[in-house]
Amino acid sequence: MPRVDSKYTLVILAAKRARSLIDNNPDLVDVATFNSVSVALREIADGKLTWTMDVPNKDAN
C-alpha cells in the first residue's frame, strides 16, 4: 500500500471518494464498472487521489 499509510486510511479514503462519486462527481479513471467503491479503489491504486494527514499544532490551546 504505497499510496496510503494503513489499511484504515485506505478504507476511509475509498469510502469518502465513493460517496463523492455517488453525488455525481466525475470519475478520474475509465473502468468498466459502475460500482462507486470499485472506482474509488482504482483511482487510489492509479495515484489519481492523494491525501494528507493533519497533524495538530501543539501550541494551539
N, C-alpha and C positions, 0 to 999 in steps of 0.2 A: 504494500500500500504506500507507494512513494508520494501519492498526491495528498494524503491526509495522515495525521499523526496517530490515529487509533481507529478501531472499528466503530467506536461510538460516534466519533466525528463524522465518519462516513455515513452512518445511519441518519444523523441529524441533517447533514448537508443534503443527502438524497431526498429526505422527506420534505425539507423546505423547498427544494427545487421542484419536486413533484407537485406540490401544492401550487407553485408558481405556474407550472405547465397547465394544470387544471384550470387556472384562472386565465387561460388563453394567451399566455406569453409564448413567444416563438421558440421552437426547438433550435438548439445550437448545433445539432448533428442530424444527419439524414439516416434514419433507421427504419426498418420495415415493421415497426410495431407502434401501436397507439397507447401502450401501457406507460403511464407517466413515470412510474418508478424505474422501469427499464430504460427509458430515455434519459432520465436523470443520472442513472449509474453509468450509462455510456458517455454522457457529457463529462462526467468526472474522470472516467478512465481515459478519455481522449484529451484531457487537460483543458477543456473549454471553460471549466469553472475553477475558481480559486477561492480560498478562504484565508482569513487571518484570525489569529487568536488575540482577543482583547485582554491585556494584562492590566489589572487595576493599579492605579497610581498610589503608592504608599503614603504620599503626602496629602492626598485628597480626603481630608477629615472635615 
